[in-house]
Amino acid sequence: MSDRYKVSKLLLLYAVRELVARNDVSSSNVIINYLTPGACKSDIFRDDVGYLWQMVMGVSIGLIARTTEAGSRTLVHAVNPDIGDEAHGAFLMDRQVFP
């Protein structure tokens, strides 16, 4: 399953790049980008079997993950009407634009 996650992220990257290549922001006034909210604390692993796995994931997420509210800021940043044309075709993370 971990291979599928990596491949799906790569396919998303290629799809966004193709959409950006076909749509110029100056003619359509639409900005196309892709983003990640990062690792967020949630109950996504609540149905995983195994007490040990739940304990390991709980500790890991507790140490490295941000709150879902903090992760959602990237989502809101991506749809901000004041975002510049430099975000067209870019990757957004932590409310920053990465080319």
Phi, psi and omega in degrees: 000329181294330176295323180295322179299313181295317180293320180295323177294320179293318178296322176298316178302312180296321180295317179294317179298321178292317177299318180295320179295330182270346183233115178274131183294331181290330181271329184254343182060027178244129179260125179250125178213176176223154190212170172221132175281351182084183179286123182239147177286123178201184179261030184297331181262018185294334183263002179294136179279149177100119180296320181297316180298316179297322180293316179296314180294322178298316179292315181299312181293323178298328182277320189249341188275153175262172178289158178295330177295317178293321178294328181290342179298327177293321178297316179293321178299323182293332181255009179297127180295341181270002180294138186280171179295343179293344179278350180292115180083007184261168177259129181251132178207137179055040180058032177232153179259125177246123183293000000 
